């Protein structure tokens, strides 16, 4: 609890710094650039409003937990903070260079991938607006051009995976940016198309391409692949922690393995995070190793083995659910699967030749849980609940292997 409180205080302080620094730095740059009193006041007020909106959206996204952010950004909000602070400085400095050279397309994408698409767009609008306001002769066309290019980039790269091919999306994003740059300079500025007119747009595209290639590769290695690799390790049945459980109690080990299999099947069928759910199924009873099952006694197993944050969150919820808080459908998945496995293993242990009506066993379990009112504590729809029942009934051949 103390760790959570200190984390919340740190995050609130981070938001306060974002808000104050944005308005304060824009005021400072406006002042040293010699802007009029009216422009200085306008720039500062607009900057504070935009920064406040970004902070509000970050806080609002956090109320939805990990689902409010893309990837693992809920647990790594400091990344967005660092990029945001750098962008405040860059957006002010961009006002002193030709607008055709601003690499906002790729930078807006960076903001989105470190938060979510909506926050990325609003942040992008904020920074392009700051650059335009600080220009001596800023024009709304610049805002239109770069925000639209950034929105296209976000749409193309919003669902990055380890095997995503980035070549074609990058080509389309750069093509759109190039067309917008030329259209802005030729149509909006009423200038004649010439070789000199293309120099800065070409440099802009090259700079955007460099930023895209460097960032997307780093993002793939340190955000996407890192999580995948860790799940591959801990979800291996030969992982040392699971082997220790097997040596301590074979029944617990096999119960965990079978529960993990069924949980994964349901998660894949319903679009849950199957890797995190499987980890929860494997390790929620790891306290058997030392006979202590409370969260404070088992948490060290997960942190010492560098479990992904989402897996730890599921485990925490399952082992020690917060009173009064709606539980996740992932937690219900593990609970149902574990109950099915435990029931079958118990019946088989009593009589290896017993004929078990798996459909009836599963129906009785589901109906009992529904009638007891337990489902009110879980964030699940009737359709999802029914789908879980159907998926479990399809695994009859697997249940026979438990004998």
C-alpha positions as CSV (number, residue, x, y, z in Angstrom):
1,X,0.0,0.0,0.0
2,X,2.8,2.4,0.8
3,X,4.4,1.7,-2.6
4,X,1.1,2.5,-4.3
5,X,0.6,5.7,-2.4
6,X,4.1,6.9,-3.2
7,X,3.6,6.0,-6.9
8,X,0.3,8.0,-7.0
9,X,2.1,11.0,-5.4
10,X,4.9,10.7,-8.0
11,X,2.4,10.6,-10.9
12,X,0.5,13.6,-9.6
13,X,3.7,15.6,-9.2
14,X,4.6,14.6,-12.7
15,X,1.3,15.9,-14.1
16,X,1.8,19.2,-12.2
17,X,5.3,19.6,-13.7
18,X,3.9,19.0,-17.2
19,X,1.2,21.6,-16.7
20,X,3.3,24.3,-15.2
21,X,6.4,23.8,-17.4
22,X,4.3,24.0,-20.6
23,X,2.8,27.4,-19.8
24,X,6.0,28.7,-18.2
25,X,8.3,27.7,-21.0
26,X,6.0,29.1,-23.7
27,X,5.7,32.4,-21.8
28,X,9.5,32.5,-21.5
29,X,10.1,31.9,-25.2
30,X,7.4,34.3,-26.2
31,X,9.0,37.0,-24.0
32,X,12.6,36.6,-25.3
33,X,11.3,36.4,-28.9
34,X,9.8,39.9,-28.4
35,X,6.2,39.0,-29.1
36,X,3.6,41.6,-28.3
37,X,1.8,41.7,-25.0
38,X,-1.4,40.3,-26.6
39,X,0.5,37.5,-28.3
40,X,2.4,36.6,-25.1
41,X,-0.8,36.4,-23.1
42,X,-2.6,34.4,-25.9
43,X,0.3,31.9,-26.2
44,X,0.6,31.4,-22.4
45,X,-3.2,30.9,-21.8
46,X,-3.6,28.5,-24.8
47,X,-0.6,26.5,-23.6
48,X,-2.0,26.1,-20.1
49,X,-5.4,25.1,-21.5
50,X,-3.8,22.5,-23.9
51,X,-1.5,21.1,-21.2
52,X,-4.4,20.9,-18.8
53,X,-6.4,18.9,-21.4
54,X,-3.5,16.5,-21.9
55,X,-3.1,16.0,-18.2
56,X,-6.9,15.4,-17.8
57,X,-6.8,12.8,-20.6
58,X,-3.9,11.0,-18.9
59,X,-5.8,11.0,-15.6
60,X,-9.0,9.8,-17.3
61,X,-7.2,7.0,-19.1
62,X,-5.7,5.9,-15.8
63,X,-9.2,5.4,-14.3
64,X,-9.7,2.6,-16.9
65,X,-6.4,1.0,-15.7
66,X,-4.2,-0.8,-18.3
67,X,-7.1,-0.7,-20.8
68,X,-6.9,3.1,-20.9
69,X,-3.4,3.0,-22.4
70,X,-1.7,1.2,-25.3
71,X,0.8,-1.5,-24.7
72,X,2.3,-1.3,-21.1
73,X,2.1,2.5,-20.9
74,X,-0.2,2.4,-17.9
75,X,2.8,1.0,-15.9
76,X,5.3,3.2,-17.7
77,X,3.8,6.7,-17.7
78,X,7.2,8.2,-17.0
79,X,8.1,7.5,-20.7
80,X,5.3,9.8,-21.9
81,X,6.4,12.4,-19.3
82,X,10.0,12.5,-20.7
83,X,8.8,12.7,-24.3
84,X,6.3,15.4,-23.5
85,X,8.8,17.6,-21.7
86,X,11.2,17.3,-24.6
87,X,8.4,18.1,-27.0
88,X,7.6,21.3,-25.1
89,X,11.1,22.5,-25.7
90,X,11.2,21.3,-29.3
91,X,7.9,22.8,-30.2
92,X,9.2,26.2,-29.1
93,X,12.4,25.8,-31.0
94,X,10.7,24.8,-34.2
95,X,9.1,28.2,-34.4
96,X,12.6,29.6,-35.3
97,X,13.1,27.3,-38.2
98,X,11.2,27.0,-41.5
99,X,7.9,25.2,-40.9
100,X,8.6,22.8,-43.9
101,X,11.3,21.2,-41.8
102,X,9.2,20.3,-38.7
103,X,9.2,16.5,-38.2
104,X,5.9,16.4,-36.4
105,X,4.5,13.4,-38.2
106,X,6.9,11.0,-36.5
107,X,6.9,12.8,-33.2
108,X,3.2,12.7,-32.9
109,X,3.4,9.0,-33.5
110,X,5.9,8.7,-30.7
111,X,3.5,10.5,-28.3
112,X,0.7,8.2,-29.3
113,X,2.7,5.0,-28.9
114,X,3.8,6.1,-25.4
115,X,0.2,6.8,-24.3
116,X,-2.8,6.1,-26.6
117,X,-4.1,7.3,-29.9
118,X,-6.4,10.0,-28.5
119,X,-3.7,11.4,-26.2
120,X,-1.2,11.3,-29.0
121,X,-3.5,13.4,-31.3
122,X,-4.3,16.0,-28.6
123,X,-0.7,16.3,-27.6
124,X,0.3,16.7,-31.3
125,X,-2.3,19.4,-31.8
126,X,-0.9,21.1,-28.7
127,X,2.7,21.2,-29.8
128,X,2.0,22.1,-33.5
129,X,-0.2,24.9,-32.1
130,X,2.6,26.2,-29.9
131,X,5.0,26.2,-32.8
132,X,2.5,28.1,-35.0
133,X,1.6,30.6,-32.3
134,X,5.3,31.4,-31.6
135,X,6.1,32.0,-35.3
136,X,6.2,35.6,-36.4
137,X,3.7,34.8,-39.2
138,X,2.1,31.6,-38.2
139,X,-0.7,30.2,-40.4
140,X,-3.5,27.7,-39.7
141,X,-2.5,25.7,-42.7
142,X,0.6,24.4,-40.9
143,X,-1.6,23.1,-38.1
144,X,-3.9,21.4,-40.5
145,X,-0.9,19.8,-42.4
146,X,1.0,18.3,-39.5
147,X,-1.9,17.2,-37.4
148,X,-3.4,15.4,-40.4
149,X,-0.1,13.7,-41.2
150,X,0.3,12.7,-37.6
151,X,-3.2,11.3,-37.5
152,X,-2.4,9.2,-40.6
153,X,0.8,7.8,-39.0
154,X,-1.1,6.9,-35.8
155,X,-3.8,5.1,-37.8
156,X,-1.2,3.1,-39.7
157,X,1.0,2.2,-36.7
158,X,-1.6,2.0,-33.8
159,X,-1.5,-1.8,-33.5
160,X,2.1,-2.7,-33.7
161,X,3.1,-6.3,-33.0
162,X,6.4,-8.1,-33.1
163,X,5.8,-9.4,-36.6
164,X,4.3,-6.2,-38.0
165,X,5.9,-5.2,-41.3
166,X,6.5,-1.4,-41.1
167,X,7.9,-0.8,-44.6
168,X,4.6,-0.2,-46.4
169,X,2.9,1.8,-43.6
170,X,6.0,4.0,-43.4
171,X,5.9,4.6,-47.2
172,X,2.2,5.6,-47.1
173,X,2.8,7.9,-44.1
174,X,5.7,9.6,-45.7
175,X,3.8,9.9,-49.0
176,X,0.9,11.7,-47.3
177,X,3.3,14.0,-45.5
178,X,5.1,14.8,-48.8
179,X,1.8,15.6,-50.6
180,X,0.7,17.8,-47.7
181,X,4.0,19.7,-47.6
182,X,3.9,20.4,-51.4
183,X,0.2,21.2,-51.4
184,X,0.7,23.6,-48.5
185,X,3.6,25.5,-50.1
186,X,2.1,25.6,-53.6
187,X,-1.6,26.1,-52.9
188,X,-1.8,27.8,-49.5
189,X,1.3,30.0,-50.0
190,X,0.6,30.6,-53.7
191,X,4.2,29.8,-54.6
192,X,5.5,28.3,-57.9
193,X,6.6,24.7,-57.9
194,X,10.3,24.5,-58.3
195,X,13.4,22.5,-57.3
196,X,14.2,24.9,-54.4
197,X,10.7,24.5,-53.1
198,X,11.2,20.7,-52.8
199,X,14.5,20.9,-50.8
200,X,13.1,21.4,-47.3
201,X,10.2,18.9,-47.8
202,X,12.7,16.3,-49.0
203,X,14.8,16.9,-45.9
204,X,11.7,16.8,-43.8
205,X,10.8,13.4,-45.1
206,X,14.3,12.1,-44.6
207,X,14.3,13.3,-41.0
208,X,10.9,11.7,-40.4
209,X,12.1,8.5,-41.9
210,X,15.2,8.4,-39.7
211,X,13.1,9.1,-36.6
212,X,10.5,6.5,-37.6
213,X,13.1,3.7,-38.3
214,X,15.1,4.4,-35.1
215,X,12.1,4.7,-32.8
216,X,10.0,1.8,-34.2
217,X,12.9,-0.6,-34.0
218,X,13.7,0.5,-30.4
219,X,10.0,0.3,-29.5
220,X,9.8,-3.2,-31.0
221,X,12.9,-4.4,-29.0
222,X,12.3,-2.7,-25.7
223,X,8.5,-2.7,-25.4
224,X,6.9,-5.3,-27.6
225,X,9.6,-8.0,-27.8
226,X,10.7,-7.6,-24.2
227,X,7.3,-8.5,-22.9
228,X,6.8,-11.4,-25.3
229,X,10.2,-12.9,-24.4
230,X,9.4,-12.7,-20.7
231,X,6.1,-14.4,-21.2
232,X,7.8,-17.2,-23.2
233,X,10.1,-17.8,-20.3
234,X,7.7,-17.9,-17.4
235,X,5.0,-19.8,-19.4
236,X,7.4,-22.6,-20.1
237,X,6.6,-25.7,-18.1
238,X,10.3,-26.1,-17.4
239,X,10.7,-22.7,-15.9
240,X,12.6,-23.1,-12.6
241,X,9.8,-21.7,-10.5
242,X,7.4,-24.2,-11.9
243,X,9.9,-27.0,-11.5
244,X,10.3,-26.0,-7.9
245,X,6.5,-26.4,-7.5
246,X,6.6,-29.8,-9.2
247,X,9.3,-31.0,-6.8
248,X,7.3,-29.7,-3.8
249,X,3.8,-30.9,-4.8
250,X,3.1,-32.7,-8.0
251,X,-0.6,-32.4,-7.7
252,X,-0.4,-28.6,-7.4
253,X,2.0,-28.5,-10.4
254,X,-0.3,-30.6,-12.6
255,X,-3.4,-28.6,-11.5
256,X,-1.6,-25.4,-12.5
257,X,-0.5,-26.8,-15.9
258,X,-4.0,-28.0,-16.7
259,X,-5.6,-24.8,-15.5
260,X,-3.2,-22.8,-17.6
261,X,-4.1,-24.8,-20.7
262,X,-7.9,-24.3,-20.3
263,X,-7.4,-20.6,-19.4
264,X,-5.4,-20.1,-22.5
265,X,-8.1,-21.7,-24.6
266,X,-10.8,-19.4,-23.3
267,X,-8.6,-16.4,-23.6
268,X,-7.7,-17.1,-27.2
269,X,-11.4,-17.7,-27.9
270,X,-12.6,-14.5,-26.3
271,X,-9.6,-12.2,-27.2
272,X,-8.2,-11.8,-23.6
273,X,-4.5,-11.4,-22.9
274,X,-3.8,-15.2,-23.1
275,X,-0.2,-15.0,-22.0
276,X,-1.0,-13.0,-18.8
277,X,-4.0,-15.2,-18.0
278,X,-1.8,-18.3,-18.5
279,X,0.8,-16.9,-16.1
280,X,-1.9,-16.2,-13.5
281,X,-3.1,-19.8,-13.8
282,X,0.4,-21.2,-13.5
283,X,1.6,-19.2,-10.5
284,X,-1.4,-18.1,-8.4
285,X,-0.7,-20.9,-5.9
286,X,3.1,-20.6,-5.9
287,X,2.9,-19.8,-2.2
288,X,2.6,-23.6,-1.7
289,X,6.4,-23.6,-1.9
290,X,6.8,-22.1,1.6
291,X,3.2,-22.6,2.9
292,X,2.3,-18.9,2.7
293,X,-0.5,-17.8,0.4
294,X,-1.0,-14.1,1.2
295,X,0.0,-11.6,-1.4
296,X,2.7,-9.9,0.8
297,X,4.3,-13.3,1.2
298,X,4.3,-14.3,-2.5
299,X,4.8,-11.0,-4.3
300,X,8.6,-11.4,-4.2
301,X,8.4,-14.5,-6.4
302,X,6.9,-12.4,-9.2
303,X,9.1,-9.4,-8.8
304,X,12.3,-11.4,-8.4
305,X,11.5,-13.3,-11.6
306,X,10.7,-10.1,-13.5
307,X,7.1,-11.0,-14.4
308,X,5.4,-8.5,-16.8
309,X,3.4,-5.9,-15.0
310,X,0.1,-7.1,-16.4
311,X,0.7,-10.6,-15.2
312,X,1.5,-9.3,-11.7
313,X,-1.7,-7.3,-11.7
314,X,-3.8,-10.3,-12.5
315,X,-2.0,-12.4,-9.9
316,X,-2.5,-9.7,-7.3
317,X,-6.2,-9.5,-8.1
318,X,-6.7,-13.2,-8.0
319,X,-4.7,-13.8,-4.8
320,X,-6.0,-10.8,-2.8
321,X,-8.9,-9.1,-4.6
322,X,-9.7,-5.6,-3.5
323,X,-12.9,-5.3,-1.5
324,X,-15.8,-3.7,-3.4
325,X,-13.9,-3.6,-6.7
326,X,-15.3,-5.2,-9.8
327,X,-13.1,-8.2,-10.7
328,X,-11.8,-8.8,-14.2
329,X,-13.1,-11.5,-16.6
330,X,-9.6,-12.8,-16.8
331,X,-9.7,-13.6,-13.1
332,X,-13.1,-15.4,-13.6
333,X,-11.5,-17.4,-16.4
334,X,-8.8,-18.8,-14.1
335,X,-11.2,-19.4,-11.3
336,X,-13.6,-21.4,-13.5
337,X,-10.9,-23.4,-15.2
338,X,-9.2,-24.2,-11.9
339,X,-12.6,-25.4,-10.4
340,X,-13.2,-27.6,-13.4
341,X,-9.7,-29.2,-13.2
342,X,-9.9,-29.6,-9.5
343,X,-13.3,-31.3,-9.7
344,X,-12.2,-33.7,-12.4
345,X,-8.9,-34.5,-10.6
346,X,-10.8,-35.2,-7.4
347,X,-13.3,-37.5,-9.1
348,X,-10.6,-39.4,-10.9
349,X,-8.6,-39.7,-7.7
350,X,-11.6,-41.3,-6.0
351,X,-12.1,-43.7,-8.9
352,X,-9.9,-43.9,-12.0
353,X,-12.6,-45.7,-13.9
354,X,-15.4,-43.4,-13.0
355,X,-17.6,-42.2,-15.9
356,X,-17.8,-38.5,-15.7
357,X,-20.4,-36.5,-17.6
358,X,-18.3,-33.5,-18.4
359,X,-21.1,-31.4,-19.8
360,X,-23.2,-31.9,-16.7
361,X,-20.3,-31.1,-14.4
362,X,-19.5,-27.9,-16.3
363,X,-23.2,-26.9,-16.5
364,X,-23.7,-27.5,-12.7
365,X,-20.6,-25.4,-12.0
366,X,-21.7,-22.5,-14.2
367,X,-25.3,-22.6,-13.0
368,X,-24.3,-22.6,-9.4
369,X,-22.0,-19.6,-9.8
370,X,-24.8,-17.8,-11.7
371,X,-27.5,-18.5,-9.1
372,X,-25.2,-17.6,-6.2
373,X,-24.9,-14.1,-7.6
374,X,-21.1,-14.2,-7.8
375,X,-21.1,-13.0,-11.3
376,X,-22.2,-9.5,-10.1
377,X,-18.6,-9.1,-8.8
378,X,-17.1,-9.7,-12.2
379,X,-16.9,-7.5,-15.3
380,X,-18.3,-10.0,-17.7
381,X,-21.2,-10.2,-20.2
382,X,-23.7,-13.0,-20.4
383,X,-22.4,-13.8,-23.9
384,X,-18.8,-14.1,-22.7
385,X,-19.9,-16.3,-19.8
386,X,-21.8,-18.5,-22.2
387,X,-18.8,-18.7,-24.5
388,X,-16.6,-19.8,-21.6
389,X,-19.0,-22.6,-21.0
390,X,-19.0,-23.7,-24.6
391,X,-15.2,-23.6,-24.9
392,X,-14.8,-25.8,-21.7
393,X,-17.3,-28.3,-23.1
394,X,-15.3,-28.7,-26.2
395,X,-12.2,-30.0,-24.3
396,X,-13.6,-33.4,-23.4
397,X,-10.7,-35.3,-25.0
398,X,-8.3,-33.2,-22.9
399,X,-10.2,-34.1,-19.7
400,X,-9.6,-37.8,-20.5
401,X,-5.9,-37.2,-20.2
402,X,-6.3,-36.3,-16.6
403,X,-6.9,-39.9,-15.7
